[in-house]
Amino acid sequence: TDSLIDFAERFGAENPLVAQVLAGKSPHARASELVKGTRLKDVSFRKELYGKDAAALEAAHDPMIDLARMIEAPAREARKAHETQEEIKRQAYGEIANARFAIEGTSNYPDATFTLRLSYGKVLGYEEDGKQIPPFTDFAGFYQRSAEHDNQPPFDLPPRWIERKAKLNLATKFNFVSDADIIGGNSGSPVVNKANEFVGIIFDGNIQSLVLDCIFSDKQARAVSVDSAAISEALRRVYDANPLADELEGGK
């Protein structure tokens, strides 16, 4: 729904492609129609389609496949235009970076422009509105947060998580924050401790970390990571994925 709303707002309701995609319906109604009408969520249907040619896919008349075919050509054109513009900006950024390093030398370090970079920091809480924010959250807090909002969006939990609550060790650490400077493309990066052990995955920064785009500050700016213990606990207790958890933990 959100993607269709954004699409319509950016291009306008009168845009021919927008009109074709929405098919005379509201973004919410169209999204509901697509999700309910597609058979792609059926594994057997996907297996049936696998390896078939374009004509067979077209003949399937699945709404999601039809949508993908409808937007493929315009999307490729938009991607090409985007990449052309981005290349101009990348080259300009390279010139700016060269000028910075010519002036500042190695006293400054580059943004993580999708190249290998190591960033370091400490697991550290912070103070906000006179309240001390601890560095770790846990599963207990995860469920408590949802309950405080009556399990309503955006704090609603999937049914599986509600059903499996009793199986979880609620004291297991869930997320943690650190003062590592992650601005510029570190989301999804592994976090290791000083013993070179995997302890989590960076996935975001708190609102105060936006300042890092301009200047480094460790007063409140924090990188947010999911704890490796939470990953293992969820895989084993919520998703029954013990073989995957064993592999990640080095057992197999």
N, C-alpha and C positions, 0 to 999 in steps of 0.2 A: 504493500500500500504506500509506504513512505517513498519508495523509488518512483512509483507512478505519479505521486503528488509532485515530487521534485521535478520530474520530467515535464509535466504539464506546466508547472510554474516557470521553468526555465525557457521553454520554447513557445508557450502560449497555447490556449485551447484551440485557436484557429489554425495552428500548424497542421498540415495534412497528415504527417506521420503521427502526431499526438492523437488526432481524430481517429486515425486508423487503428492505433493501439488500444485506445479506450473504447472504441466501438459504440459510442453513444452512451456510455455508462460513466458513473463517478469512479475515481481511482479505487476507492474501497470496494465498490461493487465489482469492478473489473478484476481486481486482484483476487477477490473471493471466488469469482467465476473461474479464473485460471487455475487457482490452487485446487479447487474442488473438482474441476473437470479433467485435469491431467491424470494420465495413468503412469507417469514416469516414477511415481513413488512406489509402484509395484515392481518388485525385483524381477519377476517372471516376464513382465512386459519389456523391461530394459534388456533382459537377456535375449528376448525375441527380436528386438530391433538391432542388437549388436551385430555388426558386420554387414547389415543390409545396405543397399545403395540409396542414393538420394531420392529416387523415384518411390522406393518403398517407404522411406521416412515421410515423404509428402503424402502418400496414400494413407498413412496412419491417422491423419487428421487429429492429432493430439494438440490441444490448445497451446501448450507450452512450446512444442516444436514449431507450430505455426507462427507463434510470436517470435521465436528466435529467427526463423526464416524471414519474417517481415522486417525485422530491424537489422539484419546482418549487414546488408550493403551500406545503409546510412551510418551504422556504427563503425564500420571499417573506414569510411570517409572521415568521420569525426576523429577517430583514433589517429589517422594519418595527419590531419590538421593539427591535432594536439601535439603529436610527437615532433612535428616541424617547429612549432612554437617553443616547445620545451628544449629542443636542441639549441635554439638561439639563446635561451636563458642559461642553459648549461655552459655554453661557451663563454658567455659574459661573466658567469659566476667564476669560471676558471681564471679569467683575467683578473677579477677582483681578488681572488684567493692568492694569486701570484704576487699581486701588489702588496697585500697584507703581509705575506711572509718575507717579502723583500724589505719591509719596514720593521716588522716585529721579530723576524727570525723564528726560532723554535720556542719562543716564550708563549706562543699561542698554538692551539691545535685545531685541526679542521673539523667541520661537521661530518657526520656519518653519511657521506654521499654514496651509500650503497657499496662502499669499499670496506675492506677489513679494518676494523678499529677496535681497540681495547679501551674501555672506560672503567674507572674504578670508583669505589665509594664505600660508605659504611651503612649498615642497616641501622636506621635512626628515625625515631619518631619526631614530632614537631608540635608546636603550640598553635592553636587556632581559636580565636575568640575567647582567650583566657582559659582554654581547656587543653590539657595535654593529650595529644593523639598518639597512642602506642604504635610501635612499628609493625606489629603483627595483628591480623584478624584470625578468627578460627571458624569452624563450621557452626558452632553454637551461635556466634554473632550473625552468621549468614542466615540462619533460620529465624533468629530474633528480629532481624531487620525486615524480613518478609512479613512476619506476624504483626509487627508494628504498623504495617501498611495494609493489613487484612489481605495479604497475598494478591494485591491488585497491581496492575502494570504501573511502572516498570519493575516492580518488586515481586511479581508473581513467579512462582517456581514451577518447573515442569512436573507433571504428575509423578513421574518416576522418582524425582528427588523427594517428593513428599512421602511416597510409599516406602522409600528406602531409608528414611531418617533414622529409624531405630537400629539399623545395621551399621551406621557410621560412628566412628569415635569422634564425638563433637569437639573434643579438645584439640583435634588435629589442626595445625596451622593452615590457613587458607591463602591469604595474600600477605605481602610485606612491602614496606617502603624503604628506600635507601636514598642517599644523597648523590648517587651517580648521575652524571650529566648525560642525559640520553637524547637531547634535542637533535633533530636532524636525521632521523631514520633508524633508530635502534629497536623499534617495536618488533617483538618476536625473537629477540636475541637471547641466548642462554645466559644464565647467571651462575657463576662458579665462585666458590669460597677460596680462601687462601691455600687450602689443601688440594685445589683443582678438582673439587667435587661439584657436580651439578646440583644446584639447590633451587632453581626456579627459572621462570621465563618472564622477561620484561614484556609488558603489554600496554603500558600507558604511563601517564604522569598525572599528578594532581593539578588542580587549576592553578596553583601557585607556581608550577613549573613552567608556565608559559613565558615567564620572564627570562628563562634560559636562552630564548631565541636572541636576546639582546646582551645579557650579562649574566655571569654565573653568580648564584647566591645559594648557600646551603641553609638559610634560616628556616624557610618553609618549603621550598621547592623539593619535591620528592618524585623519584621514579617508582612506579607500582609494578610489582611482579606477583605472579601466582607461584605459590610454594610447591616444590617438587613433592612434598608429603601429601599435599592436597590432590595432586595429579594421581598419585598411586592409590590413595584412599578412594577417590571417585571411580577410578578404573575398576578397582576390585569390588567395592561395595555397592556402587550405583549401576555400573554398566556390565558387571560380570565378565570383565575383560582381563582375567588373570594371566593368560598367555602374553598379552601385550605388556602388562605391568611387569611380568617376569623379564621380558626382553629389555624393557627400558631400564630396569634395575640391574641388568647384567647377569641375570640368572641363566639365560639361554642365549 
